[in-house]
Amino acid sequence: MIFFDTGAWYALESPDDRNHRGAAASKFLVKIRESESVDVVWIGEHAFWEAAKLMEERLDKRGSFTDCTSFVAMRSLNVGSAFTFDDNFQQAGFKMLPGE
């Protein structure tokens, strides 16, 4: 299993299209919903507070609360790799795909 960061999904979706910003997100969500190979994971209250705790522990690192929720979800699912262009995943101990 590989975790896909939002930025990676976005990069896959026609970035040169002049209407990309206005239409890509809704089209993308339809693709996700209809996909048989994508699992959407809802983090829930426990994971939310775990992410908040992690964010407090990572004050010396650049990153967002969303990144922390991703890290918590990945650890709970035992996922070690992420398709991302965000080096915060590597800082948190995950393998970045594609690698350099």
HELIX and SHEET records of a PDB file:
HELIX    1   1 THR A    6  LEU A   12  1                                   7    
HELIX    2   2 HIS A   20  GLU A   34  1                                  15    
HELIX    3   3 GLY A   44  GLU A   57  1                                  14    
HELIX    4   4 PHE A   65  SER A   76  1                                  12    
HELIX    5   5 ASN A   88  GLN A   91  1                                   4    
SHEET    1   A 3 PHE A   3  PHE A   4  0                                        
SHEET    2   A 3 SER A  81  PHE A  83  1                                        
SHEET    3   A 3 LYS A  95  LEU A  97  1                                        
END                                                                             
